[in-house]
Amino acid sequence: MTQQLGDRQRSAITLGNLARLRLLEGEPAAAVEVAWSAFETAEQVGDEVALMFTGYVRGRAQLEAGQVAGAVELLNVALRRADELGFRFWAGVCHVFLARARLAGTQWQDAIEQAEQSIGVGRQLDDPYLECDGLIELGRALAEVRQADRARASWQEARRLTAQFGACCAEQYAAKLAELGA
């Protein structure tokens, strides 16, 4: 019995990673479908770690598929689970995607708060990637509320952090920042 549960937990996590791959391939509709299967598998097992991870993946997939309201709900649940489990990194990641979802829903102040949370977690964990993602989203939200100087400062700090990244990641973040005019 324990072996079966372990196999199903691994299946849920594997399906969640497959959904993330679909997102990287630019296939949000396929990602939503796979993420749903991942989440259902996690629910059957009842494993909190798998539920947190697959809930995050489902929320992210729905966000990238334009299903903002559902994404916010799922990401909030994943965030609560991450906090309960003490998974600070995953909590920070959920904050980044909640900031993006709030931006998509034109909830600027909520986006600012979520981005600031992710920056704080990134700094606590000494994770420049997480901090950089938060700074980019903070800059986007600040630009929406006409705080151009603060937005630019946020993006400049993000650009400074990319100096710590490997070449591939630095290029990806530079492209994100260039899209924003930073």
Biotite code that builds the C-alpha atoms (Angstrom):
import biotite.structure as struc

atoms = struc.array([
    struc.Atom([0.000, 0.000, 0.000], chain_id="A", res_id=1, res_name="MET", atom_name="CA", element="C"),
    struc.Atom([2.764, 2.444, 0.937], chain_id="A", res_id=2, res_name="THR", atom_name="CA", element="C"),
    struc.Atom([4.544, 1.710, -2.351], chain_id="A", res_id=3, res_name="GLN", atom_name="CA", element="C"),
    struc.Atom([1.347, 2.490, -4.293], chain_id="A", res_id=4, res_name="GLN", atom_name="CA", element="C"),
    struc.Atom([0.933, 5.816, -2.491], chain_id="A", res_id=5, res_name="LEU", atom_name="CA", element="C"),
    struc.Atom([4.570, 6.693, -3.178], chain_id="A", res_id=6, res_name="GLY", atom_name="CA", element="C"),
    struc.Atom([4.156, 5.842, -6.840], chain_id="A", res_id=7, res_name="ASP", atom_name="CA", element="C"),
    struc.Atom([1.013, 7.975, -7.105], chain_id="A", res_id=8, res_name="ARG", atom_name="CA", element="C"),
    struc.Atom([2.699, 10.883, -5.330], chain_id="A", res_id=9, res_name="GLN", atom_name="CA", element="C"),
    struc.Atom([5.594, 10.656, -7.801], chain_id="A", res_id=10, res_name="ARG", atom_name="CA", element="C"),
    struc.Atom([3.059, 10.468, -10.652], chain_id="A", res_id=11, res_name="SER", atom_name="CA", element="C"),
    struc.Atom([1.382, 13.662, -9.437], chain_id="A", res_id=12, res_name="ALA", atom_name="CA", element="C"),
    struc.Atom([4.709, 15.506, -9.195], chain_id="A", res_id=13, res_name="ILE", atom_name="CA", element="C"),
    struc.Atom([5.834, 14.162, -12.583], chain_id="A", res_id=14, res_name="THR", atom_name="CA", element="C"),
    struc.Atom([2.584, 15.273, -14.204], chain_id="A", res_id=15, res_name="LEU", atom_name="CA", element="C"),
    struc.Atom([3.023, 18.682, -12.561], chain_id="A", res_id=16, res_name="GLY", atom_name="CA", element="C"),
    struc.Atom([6.483, 18.964, -14.085], chain_id="A", res_id=17, res_name="ASN", atom_name="CA", element="C"),
    struc.Atom([5.091, 17.888, -17.447], chain_id="A", res_id=18, res_name="LEU", atom_name="CA", element="C"),
    struc.Atom([2.545, 20.720, -17.184], chain_id="A", res_id=19, res_name="ALA", atom_name="CA", element="C"),
    struc.Atom([5.405, 23.150, -16.474], chain_id="A", res_id=20, res_name="ARG", atom_name="CA", element="C"),
    struc.Atom([7.164, 21.847, -19.573], chain_id="A", res_id=21, res_name="LEU", atom_name="CA", element="C"),
    struc.Atom([4.010, 22.492, -21.618], chain_id="A", res_id=22, res_name="ARG", atom_name="CA", element="C"),
    struc.Atom([4.066, 26.071, -20.335], chain_id="A", res_id=23, res_name="LEU", atom_name="CA", element="C"),
    struc.Atom([7.696, 26.481, -21.395], chain_id="A", res_id=24, res_name="LEU", atom_name="CA", element="C"),
    struc.Atom([6.708, 25.173, -24.824], chain_id="A", res_id=25, res_name="GLU", atom_name="CA", element="C"),
    struc.Atom([4.015, 27.865, -25.045], chain_id="A", res_id=26, res_name="GLY", atom_name="CA", element="C"),
    struc.Atom([1.094, 25.466, -24.736], chain_id="A", res_id=27, res_name="GLU", atom_name="CA", element="C"),
    struc.Atom([-1.016, 26.804, -21.859], chain_id="A", res_id=28, res_name="PRO", atom_name="CA", element="C"),
    struc.Atom([-4.184, 24.875, -22.830], chain_id="A", res_id=29, res_name="ALA", atom_name="CA", element="C"),
    struc.Atom([-2.277, 21.586, -22.788], chain_id="A", res_id=30, res_name="ALA", atom_name="CA", element="C"),
    struc.Atom([-0.633, 22.633, -19.518], chain_id="A", res_id=31, res_name="ALA", atom_name="CA", element="C"),
    struc.Atom([-4.035, 23.231, -17.905], chain_id="A", res_id=32, res_name="VAL", atom_name="CA", element="C"),
    struc.Atom([-5.176, 19.758, -18.919], chain_id="A", res_id=33, res_name="GLU", atom_name="CA", element="C"),
    struc.Atom([-2.032, 18.017, -17.631], chain_id="A", res_id=34, res_name="VAL", atom_name="CA", element="C"),
    struc.Atom([-2.008, 20.131, -14.456], chain_id="A", res_id=35, res_name="ALA", atom_name="CA", element="C"),
    struc.Atom([-5.600, 19.097, -13.772], chain_id="A", res_id=36, res_name="TRP", atom_name="CA", element="C"),
    struc.Atom([-4.585, 15.424, -14.003], chain_id="A", res_id=37, res_name="SER", atom_name="CA", element="C"),
    struc.Atom([-1.635, 16.097, -11.708], chain_id="A", res_id=38, res_name="ALA", atom_name="CA", element="C"),
    struc.Atom([-3.880, 17.768, -9.136], chain_id="A", res_id=39, res_name="PHE", atom_name="CA", element="C"),
    struc.Atom([-6.487, 14.989, -9.275], chain_id="A", res_id=40, res_name="GLU", atom_name="CA", element="C"),
    struc.Atom([-3.755, 12.419, -8.687], chain_id="A", res_id=41, res_name="THR", atom_name="CA", element="C"),
    struc.Atom([-2.440, 14.436, -5.738], chain_id="A", res_id=42, res_name="ALA", atom_name="CA", element="C"),
    struc.Atom([-5.960, 14.661, -4.288], chain_id="A", res_id=43, res_name="GLU", atom_name="CA", element="C"),
    struc.Atom([-6.377, 10.890, -4.516], chain_id="A", res_id=44, res_name="GLN", atom_name="CA", element="C"),
    struc.Atom([-3.148, 10.391, -2.600], chain_id="A", res_id=45, res_name="VAL", atom_name="CA", element="C"),
    struc.Atom([-3.943, 13.178, -0.136], chain_id="A", res_id=46, res_name="GLY", atom_name="CA", element="C"),
    struc.Atom([-0.300, 14.224, 0.056], chain_id="A", res_id=47, res_name="ASP", atom_name="CA", element="C"),
    struc.Atom([0.031, 17.875, 1.125], chain_id="A", res_id=48, res_name="GLU", atom_name="CA", element="C"),
    struc.Atom([3.340, 18.421, -0.675], chain_id="A", res_id=49, res_name="VAL", atom_name="CA", element="C"),
    struc.Atom([1.947, 17.076, -3.952], chain_id="A", res_id=50, res_name="ALA", atom_name="CA", element="C"),
    struc.Atom([-1.253, 19.115, -3.468], chain_id="A", res_id=51, res_name="LEU", atom_name="CA", element="C"),
    struc.Atom([0.761, 22.297, -2.885], chain_id="A", res_id=52, res_name="MET", atom_name="CA", element="C"),
    struc.Atom([2.976, 21.751, -5.926], chain_id="A", res_id=53, res_name="PHE", atom_name="CA", element="C"),
    struc.Atom([0.245, 20.646, -8.320], chain_id="A", res_id=54, res_name="THR", atom_name="CA", element="C"),
    struc.Atom([-2.055, 23.427, -7.081], chain_id="A", res_id=55, res_name="GLY", atom_name="CA", element="C"),
    struc.Atom([0.666, 25.951, -7.885], chain_id="A", res_id=56, res_name="TYR", atom_name="CA", element="C"),
    struc.Atom([1.190, 24.408, -11.325], chain_id="A", res_id=57, res_name="VAL", atom_name="CA", element="C"),
    struc.Atom([-2.552, 24.406, -11.994], chain_id="A", res_id=58, res_name="ARG", atom_name="CA", element="C"),
    struc.Atom([-2.798, 28.049, -10.959], chain_id="A", res_id=59, res_name="GLY", atom_name="CA", element="C"),
    struc.Atom([0.155, 29.044, -13.097], chain_id="A", res_id=60, res_name="ARG", atom_name="CA", element="C"),
    struc.Atom([-1.216, 27.152, -16.085], chain_id="A", res_id=61, res_name="ALA", atom_name="CA", element="C"),
    struc.Atom([-4.630, 28.766, -15.704], chain_id="A", res_id=62, res_name="GLN", atom_name="CA", element="C"),
    struc.Atom([-3.009, 32.190, -15.447], chain_id="A", res_id=63, res_name="LEU", atom_name="CA", element="C"),
    struc.Atom([-1.042, 31.646, -18.642], chain_id="A", res_id=64, res_name="GLU", atom_name="CA", element="C"),
    struc.Atom([-4.230, 30.358, -20.322], chain_id="A", res_id=65, res_name="ALA", atom_name="CA", element="C"),
    struc.Atom([-6.012, 33.597, -19.372], chain_id="A", res_id=66, res_name="GLY", atom_name="CA", element="C"),
    struc.Atom([-8.173, 32.090, -16.624], chain_id="A", res_id=67, res_name="GLN", atom_name="CA", element="C"),
    struc.Atom([-7.215, 34.721, -14.060], chain_id="A", res_id=68, res_name="VAL", atom_name="CA", element="C"),
    struc.Atom([-9.925, 34.237, -11.403], chain_id="A", res_id=69, res_name="ALA", atom_name="CA", element="C"),
    struc.Atom([-9.316, 30.490, -11.181], chain_id="A", res_id=70, res_name="GLY", atom_name="CA", element="C"),
    struc.Atom([-5.576, 31.081, -11.122], chain_id="A", res_id=71, res_name="ALA", atom_name="CA", element="C"),
    struc.Atom([-5.822, 33.466, -8.164], chain_id="A", res_id=72, res_name="VAL", atom_name="CA", element="C"),
    struc.Atom([-7.883, 30.988, -6.183], chain_id="A", res_id=73, res_name="GLU", atom_name="CA", element="C"),
    struc.Atom([-5.512, 28.078, -6.862], chain_id="A", res_id=74, res_name="LEU", atom_name="CA", element="C"),
    struc.Atom([-2.384, 30.119, -6.224], chain_id="A", res_id=75, res_name="LEU", atom_name="CA", element="C"),
    struc.Atom([-3.776, 31.374, -2.912], chain_id="A", res_id=76, res_name="ASN", atom_name="CA", element="C"),
    struc.Atom([-4.486, 27.794, -1.817], chain_id="A", res_id=77, res_name="VAL", atom_name="CA", element="C"),
    struc.Atom([-0.999, 26.695, -2.907], chain_id="A", res_id=78, res_name="ALA", atom_name="CA", element="C"),
    struc.Atom([0.485, 29.661, -1.010], chain_id="A", res_id=79, res_name="LEU", atom_name="CA", element="C"),
    struc.Atom([-1.379, 28.715, 2.183], chain_id="A", res_id=80, res_name="ARG", atom_name="CA", element="C"),
    struc.Atom([-0.178, 25.123, 1.853], chain_id="A", res_id=81, res_name="ARG", atom_name="CA", element="C"),
    struc.Atom([3.410, 26.228, 1.213], chain_id="A", res_id=82, res_name="ALA", atom_name="CA", element="C"),
    struc.Atom([3.271, 28.434, 4.318], chain_id="A", res_id=83, res_name="ASP", atom_name="CA", element="C"),
    struc.Atom([1.776, 25.628, 6.411], chain_id="A", res_id=84, res_name="GLU", atom_name="CA", element="C"),
    struc.Atom([4.462, 23.217, 5.222], chain_id="A", res_id=85, res_name="LEU", atom_name="CA", element="C"),
    struc.Atom([7.223, 25.760, 5.814], chain_id="A", res_id=86, res_name="GLY", atom_name="CA", element="C"),
    struc.Atom([8.224, 25.770, 2.143], chain_id="A", res_id=87, res_name="PHE", atom_name="CA", element="C"),
    struc.Atom([9.374, 29.389, 1.916], chain_id="A", res_id=88, res_name="ARG", atom_name="CA", element="C"),
    struc.Atom([10.738, 29.069, -1.620], chain_id="A", res_id=89, res_name="PHE", atom_name="CA", element="C"),
    struc.Atom([7.424, 27.799, -2.988], chain_id="A", res_id=90, res_name="TRP", atom_name="CA", element="C"),
    struc.Atom([5.588, 30.485, -1.033], chain_id="A", res_id=91, res_name="ALA", atom_name="CA", element="C"),
    struc.Atom([7.795, 33.065, -2.748], chain_id="A", res_id=92, res_name="GLY", atom_name="CA", element="C"),
    struc.Atom([7.088, 31.544, -6.158], chain_id="A", res_id=93, res_name="VAL", atom_name="CA", element="C"),
    struc.Atom([3.350, 31.653, -5.457], chain_id="A", res_id=94, res_name="CYS", atom_name="CA", element="C"),
    struc.Atom([3.695, 35.349, -4.538], chain_id="A", res_id=95, res_name="HIS", atom_name="CA", element="C"),
    struc.Atom([5.367, 36.032, -7.916], chain_id="A", res_id=96, res_name="VAL", atom_name="CA", element="C"),
    struc.Atom([2.542, 34.397, -9.845], chain_id="A", res_id=97, res_name="PHE", atom_name="CA", element="C"),
    struc.Atom([-0.110, 35.997, -7.655], chain_id="A", res_id=98, res_name="LEU", atom_name="CA", element="C"),
    struc.Atom([1.484, 39.355, -8.507], chain_id="A", res_id=99, res_name="ALA", atom_name="CA", element="C"),
    struc.Atom([1.202, 38.466, -12.206], chain_id="A", res_id=100, res_name="ARG", atom_name="CA", element="C"),
    struc.Atom([-2.390, 37.370, -11.756], chain_id="A", res_id=101, res_name="ALA", atom_name="CA", element="C"),
    struc.Atom([-3.271, 40.576, -9.906], chain_id="A", res_id=102, res_name="ARG", atom_name="CA", element="C"),
    struc.Atom([-1.642, 42.573, -12.701], chain_id="A", res_id=103, res_name="LEU", atom_name="CA", element="C"),
    struc.Atom([-3.727, 40.664, -15.252], chain_id="A", res_id=104, res_name="ALA", atom_name="CA", element="C"),
    struc.Atom([-6.805, 41.492, -13.181], chain_id="A", res_id=105, res_name="GLY", atom_name="CA", element="C"),
    struc.Atom([-5.820, 45.180, -12.905], chain_id="A", res_id=106, res_name="THR", atom_name="CA", element="C"),
    struc.Atom([-5.541, 44.924, -9.118], chain_id="A", res_id=107, res_name="GLN", atom_name="CA", element="C"),
    struc.Atom([-2.436, 47.077, -8.902], chain_id="A", res_id=108, res_name="TRP", atom_name="CA", element="C"),
    struc.Atom([-2.128, 47.415, -5.128], chain_id="A", res_id=109, res_name="GLN", atom_name="CA", element="C"),
    struc.Atom([-2.544, 43.669, -4.602], chain_id="A", res_id=110, res_name="ASP", atom_name="CA", element="C"),
    struc.Atom([0.088, 43.081, -7.290], chain_id="A", res_id=111, res_name="ALA", atom_name="CA", element="C"),
    struc.Atom([2.482, 45.431, -5.499], chain_id="A", res_id=112, res_name="ILE", atom_name="CA", element="C"),
    struc.Atom([1.927, 43.629, -2.189], chain_id="A", res_id=113, res_name="GLU", atom_name="CA", element="C"),
    struc.Atom([2.438, 40.177, -3.716], chain_id="A", res_id=114, res_name="GLN", atom_name="CA", element="C"),
    struc.Atom([5.588, 41.301, -5.528], chain_id="A", res_id=115, res_name="ALA", atom_name="CA", element="C"),
    struc.Atom([6.990, 42.809, -2.331], chain_id="A", res_id=116, res_name="GLU", atom_name="CA", element="C"),
    struc.Atom([6.302, 39.532, -0.530], chain_id="A", res_id=117, res_name="GLN", atom_name="CA", element="C"),
    struc.Atom([8.218, 37.576, -3.166], chain_id="A", res_id=118, res_name="SER", atom_name="CA", element="C"),
    struc.Atom([11.144, 40.005, -2.974], chain_id="A", res_id=119, res_name="ILE", atom_name="CA", element="C"),
    struc.Atom([11.229, 39.593, 0.794], chain_id="A", res_id=120, res_name="GLY", atom_name="CA", element="C"),
    struc.Atom([11.246, 35.805, 0.542], chain_id="A", res_id=121, res_name="VAL", atom_name="CA", element="C"),
    struc.Atom([13.944, 35.939, -2.137], chain_id="A", res_id=122, res_name="GLY", atom_name="CA", element="C"),
    struc.Atom([16.110, 38.070, 0.144], chain_id="A", res_id=123, res_name="ARG", atom_name="CA", element="C"),
    struc.Atom([15.456, 35.862, 3.181], chain_id="A", res_id=124, res_name="GLN", atom_name="CA", element="C"),
    struc.Atom([16.480, 32.800, 1.219], chain_id="A", res_id=125, res_name="LEU", atom_name="CA", element="C"),
    struc.Atom([19.323, 34.590, -0.566], chain_id="A", res_id=126, res_name="ASP", atom_name="CA", element="C"),
    struc.Atom([17.718, 33.578, -3.862], chain_id="A", res_id=127, res_name="ASP", atom_name="CA", element="C"),
    struc.Atom([18.511, 36.213, -6.502], chain_id="A", res_id=128, res_name="PRO", atom_name="CA", element="C"),
    struc.Atom([16.242, 34.576, -9.110], chain_id="A", res_id=129, res_name="TYR", atom_name="CA", element="C"),
    struc.Atom([13.187, 34.792, -6.870], chain_id="A", res_id=130, res_name="LEU", atom_name="CA", element="C"),
    struc.Atom([14.118, 38.318, -5.824], chain_id="A", res_id=131, res_name="GLU", atom_name="CA", element="C"),
    struc.Atom([14.607, 39.310, -9.466], chain_id="A", res_id=132, res_name="CYS", atom_name="CA", element="C"),
    struc.Atom([11.216, 37.904, -10.485], chain_id="A", res_id=133, res_name="ASP", atom_name="CA", element="C"),
    struc.Atom([9.598, 39.867, -7.664], chain_id="A", res_id=134, res_name="GLY", atom_name="CA", element="C"),
    struc.Atom([11.400, 43.068, -8.659], chain_id="A", res_id=135, res_name="LEU", atom_name="CA", element="C"),
    struc.Atom([10.258, 42.707, -12.260], chain_id="A", res_id=136, res_name="ILE", atom_name="CA", element="C"),
    struc.Atom([6.623, 42.256, -11.207], chain_id="A", res_id=137, res_name="GLU", atom_name="CA", element="C"),
    struc.Atom([6.906, 45.120, -8.706], chain_id="A", res_id=138, res_name="LEU", atom_name="CA", element="C"),
    struc.Atom([8.197, 47.373, -11.474], chain_id="A", res_id=139, res_name="GLY", atom_name="CA", element="C"),
    struc.Atom([5.302, 46.367, -13.729], chain_id="A", res_id=140, res_name="ARG", atom_name="CA", element="C"),
    struc.Atom([2.760, 47.134, -11.002], chain_id="A", res_id=141, res_name="ALA", atom_name="CA", element="C"),
    struc.Atom([4.403, 50.449, -10.099], chain_id="A", res_id=142, res_name="LEU", atom_name="CA", element="C"),
    struc.Atom([4.394, 51.474, -13.759], chain_id="A", res_id=143, res_name="ALA", atom_name="CA", element="C"),
    struc.Atom([0.638, 50.844, -13.833], chain_id="A", res_id=144, res_name="GLU", atom_name="CA", element="C"),
    struc.Atom([0.062, 53.208, -10.905], chain_id="A", res_id=145, res_name="VAL", atom_name="CA", element="C"),
    struc.Atom([2.197, 55.884, -12.554], chain_id="A", res_id=146, res_name="ARG", atom_name="CA", element="C"),
    struc.Atom([5.195, 55.518, -10.253], chain_id="A", res_id=147, res_name="GLN", atom_name="CA", element="C"),
    struc.Atom([7.696, 55.449, -13.109], chain_id="A", res_id=148, res_name="ALA", atom_name="CA", element="C"),
    struc.Atom([10.752, 56.335, -11.012], chain_id="A", res_id=149, res_name="ASP", atom_name="CA", element="C"),
    struc.Atom([10.095, 53.532, -8.528], chain_id="A", res_id=150, res_name="ARG", atom_name="CA", element="C"),
    struc.Atom([9.359, 51.132, -11.388], chain_id="A", res_id=151, res_name="ALA", atom_name="CA", element="C"),
    struc.Atom([12.680, 51.976, -13.060], chain_id="A", res_id=152, res_name="ARG", atom_name="CA", element="C"),
    struc.Atom([14.535, 51.596, -9.759], chain_id="A", res_id=153, res_name="ALA", atom_name="CA", element="C"),
    struc.Atom([12.972, 48.177, -9.284], chain_id="A", res_id=154, res_name="SER", atom_name="CA", element="C"),
    struc.Atom([13.986, 47.093, -12.780], chain_id="A", res_id=155, res_name="TRP", atom_name="CA", element="C"),
    struc.Atom([17.509, 48.476, -12.321], chain_id="A", res_id=156, res_name="GLN", atom_name="CA", element="C"),
    struc.Atom([17.884, 46.421, -9.170], chain_id="A", res_id=157, res_name="GLU", atom_name="CA", element="C"),
    struc.Atom([16.634, 43.366, -11.071], chain_id="A", res_id=158, res_name="ALA", atom_name="CA", element="C"),
    struc.Atom([19.206, 44.025, -13.812], chain_id="A", res_id=159, res_name="ARG", atom_name="CA", element="C"),
    struc.Atom([21.938, 44.284, -11.159], chain_id="A", res_id=160, res_name="ARG", atom_name="CA", element="C"),
    struc.Atom([20.938, 40.877, -9.790], chain_id="A", res_id=161, res_name="LEU", atom_name="CA", element="C"),
    struc.Atom([21.203, 39.256, -13.221], chain_id="A", res_id=162, res_name="THR", atom_name="CA", element="C"),
    struc.Atom([24.965, 39.769, -13.070], chain_id="A", res_id=163, res_name="ALA", atom_name="CA", element="C"),
    struc.Atom([24.979, 36.827, -10.619], chain_id="A", res_id=164, res_name="GLN", atom_name="CA", element="C"),
    struc.Atom([23.186, 34.512, -13.056], chain_id="A", res_id=165, res_name="PHE", atom_name="CA", element="C"),
    struc.Atom([24.650, 32.091, -15.566], chain_id="A", res_id=166, res_name="GLY", atom_name="CA", element="C"),
    struc.Atom([24.701, 33.233, -19.179], chain_id="A", res_id=167, res_name="ALA", atom_name="CA", element="C"),
    struc.Atom([21.455, 31.527, -20.210], chain_id="A", res_id=168, res_name="CYS", atom_name="CA", element="C"),
    struc.Atom([19.416, 32.876, -17.309], chain_id="A", res_id=169, res_name="CYS", atom_name="CA", element="C"),
    struc.Atom([20.977, 36.320, -17.581], chain_id="A", res_id=170, res_name="ALA", atom_name="CA", element="C"),
    struc.Atom([19.901, 36.468, -21.231], chain_id="A", res_id=171, res_name="GLU", atom_name="CA", element="C"),
    struc.Atom([16.332, 35.403, -20.363], chain_id="A", res_id=172, res_name="GLN", atom_name="CA", element="C"),
    struc.Atom([16.016, 38.062, -17.675], chain_id="A", res_id=173, res_name="TYR", atom_name="CA", element="C"),
    struc.Atom([17.636, 40.700, -19.906], chain_id="A", res_id=174, res_name="ALA", atom_name="CA", element="C"),
    struc.Atom([15.008, 39.909, -22.545], chain_id="A", res_id=175, res_name="ALA", atom_name="CA", element="C"),
    struc.Atom([12.194, 40.268, -19.963], chain_id="A", res_id=176, res_name="LYS", atom_name="CA", element="C"),
    struc.Atom([13.572, 43.612, -18.852], chain_id="A", res_id=177, res_name="LEU", atom_name="CA", element="C"),
    struc.Atom([14.057, 44.800, -22.436], chain_id="A", res_id=178, res_name="ALA", atom_name="CA", element="C"),
    struc.Atom([10.387, 44.013, -23.173], chain_id="A", res_id=179, res_name="GLU", atom_name="CA", element="C"),
    struc.Atom([9.464, 46.312, -20.314], chain_id="A", res_id=180, res_name="LEU", atom_name="CA", element="C"),
    struc.Atom([11.733, 49.081, -21.573], chain_id="A", res_id=181, res_name="GLY", atom_name="CA", element="C"),
    struc.Atom([13.935, 48.776, -18.519], chain_id="A", res_id=182, res_name="ALA", atom_name="CA", element="C"),
])
